[in-house]
């Protein structure tokens, strides 16, 4: 069972990260899906997406949930039937969940230099031009993107712009944490955000203040 890492954020918030090494068939063993999710995973054309989907169900099992405890609202945001808050992510060979009593969001991104070309679409790039080199800039922009993605998942309002509505406070990469805000149509929320880097990937997870 490749549970890669467990992070206890506080007494009511936990992050679990899975490294996806198994085949889809192996990951399917012992997992019972709802009819909707069974149809959904069977329609996925990518093997890595199928494996990511099933690895999430194993993470749920570790904390005592099944696929039948999970449902999605009209905006595609996942919820747990017992009222706990959950967010889900998977990227290539990693997947993760965060569960809390408060609103949360999580994202995992592969660290790639192509982010330098699209950064202007999600953040004022000039804020980070003081970084020493492109590798450092790539790392920080990946963190900012992950932070905004995690806030977007938590806030869950259609029409929210990464560039216009989500602000991530500047931070020292050595500290691996920051604060952030979402402001949209008169609704404002503030979050604490933490980062993890591992094997060429970055995870960002957010907890509402």
C-alpha positions in Angstrom: 0.0 0.0 0.0 1.9 3.1 -1.2 0.5 5.7 1.2 3.3 8.2 0.5 2.7 10.7 3.3 0.3 11.7 6.0 0.3 15.3 7.2 -1.6 16.4 10.3 -2.4 20.1 9.7 -4.2 20.4 13.1 -6.4 18.4 15.3 -9.3 18.4 12.8 -7.5 18.5 9.5 -5.4 15.8 7.8 -3.8 15.4 4.4 -3.0 12.0 2.8 -0.8 11.5 -0.3 -0.7 8.4 -2.4 2.1 7.4 -4.8 0.3 5.6 -7.7 2.5 2.5 -8.4 -0.2 -0.1 -9.0 -2.1 -1.1 -12.0 -5.8 -0.1 -12.4 -6.7 -3.8 -11.9 -4.8 -4.0 -8.6 -6.2 -0.7 -7.4 -9.7 -2.0 -8.2 -9.4 -4.9 -5.8 -11.5 -4.5 -2.7 -13.0 -1.2 -3.8 -16.8 -1.0 -4.4 -18.0 2.0 -6.5 -21.4 3.6 -6.8 -23.0 2.9 -10.2 -22.4 6.5 -11.1 -18.7 6.4 -10.3 -18.3 2.9 -11.9 -19.6 4.4 -15.1 -17.5 7.5 -14.8 -14.2 5.6 -14.3 -15.0 3.1 -17.1 -15.5 6.1 -19.5 -12.1 7.5 -18.7 -9.8 7.1 -21.7 -6.5 7.6 -19.8 -5.1 4.8 -17.7 -3.4 7.3 -15.4 -6.7 9.0 -14.8 -8.4 5.7 -13.9 -5.6 4.8 -11.5 -5.7 8.2 -10.0 -9.5 7.9 -9.5 -9.1 4.5 -7.8 -6.2 5.6 -5.6 -8.4 8.3 -4.1 -10.8 5.5 -3.0 -8.0 3.8 -1.2 -7.1 7.1 0.6 -10.8 7.4 1.6 -10.7 3.8 2.9 -7.7 4.7 5.1 -9.7 7.3 6.9 -12.8 5.2 7.2 -14.9 6.2 4.1 -16.1 4.5 1.0 -17.2 5.7 -2.4 -20.8 5.7 -1.1 -19.9 8.4 1.5 -18.9 10.8 -1.2 -21.1 12.9 -3.5 -20.6 15.9 -5.8 -22.7 19.1 -6.0 -23.8 20.9 -9.2 -20.4 22.7 -9.4 -18.5 19.4 -9.2 -17.3 20.0 -5.6 -16.9 16.8 -3.6 -18.7 16.4 -0.2 -18.9 13.8 2.5 -22.3 12.8 3.8 -21.3 13.1 7.4 -20.6 16.8 7.0 -16.8 16.7 7.0 -15.2 18.9 4.3 -13.0 17.2 1.6 -10.9 18.1 -1.4 -9.4 15.8 -3.9 -6.5 15.9 -6.4 -4.4 13.7 -8.6 -1.6 14.4 -11.0 0.4 11.8 -12.9 1.8 9.4 -10.2 0.4 11.2 -7.1 -3.0 11.7 -5.6 -4.1 13.3 -2.4 -7.1 14.2 -0.2 -7.6 16.7 2.6 -10.3 16.2 5.2 -11.3 18.8 7.8 -14.1 20.3 9.9 -13.6 23.5 7.9 -13.6 24.3 4.2 -10.5 23.1 2.5 -8.8 22.7 -0.9 -5.8 20.7 -2.2 -3.9 20.5 -5.5 -0.8 18.7 -6.8 1.2 19.9 -9.8 4.2 18.6 -11.6 7.0 21.1 -11.6 7.5 22.1 -15.3 9.1 25.1 -16.9 6.1 25.6 -19.3 4.4 27.4 -16.4 6.7 30.4 -17.1 4.8 30.9 -20.4 1.4 30.9 -18.9 2.1 32.7 -15.6 0.7 36.0 -16.8 -2.7 34.4 -17.1 -3.0 33.6 -13.4 -0.7 36.0 -11.5 1.1 39.3 -11.8 4.4 37.8 -13.0 6.4 41.0 -12.2 6.0 40.2 -8.5 8.5 37.3 -8.8 11.1 38.8 -11.2 13.5 39.2 -8.2 14.1 35.5 -8.0 17.6 34.4 -8.8 17.0 32.0 -11.7 14.4 30.3 -13.8 14.3 27.1 -11.7 13.5 29.2 -8.6 10.8 31.1 -10.6 9.3 27.9 -11.9 9.1 26.5 -8.3 7.4 29.6 -6.9 5.0 29.9 -9.8 4.0 26.3 -9.4 3.3 27.0 -5.7 1.2 30.0 -6.6 -0.7 28.1 -9.2 -1.3 25.2 -6.8 -2.4 27.6 -4.1 -4.9 29.3 -6.4 -6.2 25.9 -7.6 -6.8 24.8 -4.1 -8.6 28.0 -3.2 -10.7 27.7 -6.4 -11.8 24.2 -5.4 -12.7 25.3 -1.9 -14.5 28.5 -2.9 -16.4 26.6 -5.6 -18.1 29.5 -7.4 -18.4 29.4 -11.2 -16.8 32.4 -12.8 -14.0 32.9 -10.3 -10.8 34.2 -12.1 -7.4 33.0 -10.9 -6.0 36.4 -12.0 -8.7 38.8 -10.8 -10.4 37.1 -7.9 -7.7 35.1 -6.1 -4.8 36.8 -4.3 -1.9 34.8 -2.8 0.3 36.8 -0.4 4.0 36.8 -1.3 6.0 34.3 0.7 9.5 33.0 1.4 9.8 29.6 -0.2 11.8 28.4 2.8 8.8 28.9 5.0 6.5 26.8 2.7 3.3 28.6 3.8 1.3 31.8 3.1 -2.1 33.3 3.3 -4.5 34.0 0.5 -7.9 35.6 -0.2 -10.8 35.0 -2.7 -13.1 37.9 -3.5 -16.0 37.4 -5.9 -19.5 38.9 -6.2 -19.5 40.4 -2.7 -18.3 37.2 -1.0 -14.8 37.2 0.5 -12.9 34.4 2.2 -9.4 34.2 3.7 -7.2 31.1 3.9 -4.0 29.7 5.3 -2.0 27.8 2.6 0.8 25.3 3.0 3.2 23.7 0.5 5.0 20.4 0.1 7.6 19.5 -2.6 8.4 15.9 -3.4 9.9 14.1 -6.4 9.4 17.0 -8.8 5.9 17.7 -7.7 4.3 20.5 -5.6 1.3 20.2 -3.4 -0.6 23.1 -2.0 -3.4 22.8 0.5 -5.6 25.5 1.9 -7.7 25.8 5.1 -10.3 28.6 5.5 -9.3 31.1 8.2 
